[in-house]
Every structure is written in C-alpha cells, then in structure tokens.
C-alpha cells in the first residue's frame, strides 16, 4: 500500500511570522528611544526636601538584629 504524500511545508509563512515579530520588536525599541516629553518632577516643598527621612527606631533595630547573616 502506498501512503499518501505529505503536504509540502510552506516556508514563506514561517518567514512572514518571523519577519513580523522582528519588525514589532524593532518598533517597540524605537518607541522607547524616541523622546516622549519632559521628565516627571517630584512635587516636594523645600522643607520636605531637607527633612530627615530615616529614623532608627526600636522596631528597625529589632529587624536588623533578626536579619543578620
């Protein structure tokens, strides 16, 4: 008995998919490089900019004591 011949693969379809993916990746990379406007600035008053932000309280000391390597 003869087995029916397998349909030939169409390499063009696979290439089209790879080409589309490559173009999409290039477009995404270009979108990140293009300038998008001004950078966002933090809204802090001068008093907030100079205030102390870190305080070593008892719970912070306990955390560091328990997590020493």
N, C-alpha and C positions, 0 to 999 in steps of 0.2 A: 504494500500500500504506500501510496505517496502522501507525504504530509503537505498541507497547503503552504505555500511560500509566505514567509513573514512579511508584513508591510515594511517598506523601506522607511528608515527614520528620516525625518526632515531636519537636517542640522540648522537650517535657516531659522526655524522657530526658536531653538535654544539660543542661537546667537542674538536674535532680536531681544529675548528676555535679558540676556547679559548686558547688551548694549543699553537697554532701557534702565537697568539698575545702575550702570556706570554713569549714565547721564544724570540720573536722580541724585546720586552721591555727589557728583560734581556741582550740581545746582545747590545742594544743601551746604556744601563747603563754601561756595561763593556767597551764599546768603549770610553766612556767619562773618565773612571778611568785609562785606560792604558796610559802610558806616550807617548806623541806624538812628542817629541823632545825638543829643547830648547825654552825658552820663548822669545818672541819678545822684543827687546830693542828699546827705543826711540832714534832717531838719532839727538841729540842736542849737540851743542858745549858747552864747559864750560861757554862761555859768555851768551849763550841763557838760560842756566840753572839758572843763577843768576839775570837775568833782571826782572824788575818789570812787572807784567802781568796784574794787576788790577789798573785801574785809575778811580777815581770817578769824571767823567766829568758831565757837566750840564744835559745832557740827561739821565744819570744814576740817578742823584739826582731826576730829574723830575719823572722818572719811579718809584722809591721807594716812592716818595711822593704821587703819584696817586694810588699806590697799597697797602697802609697801611690798616691793618684790624681794 
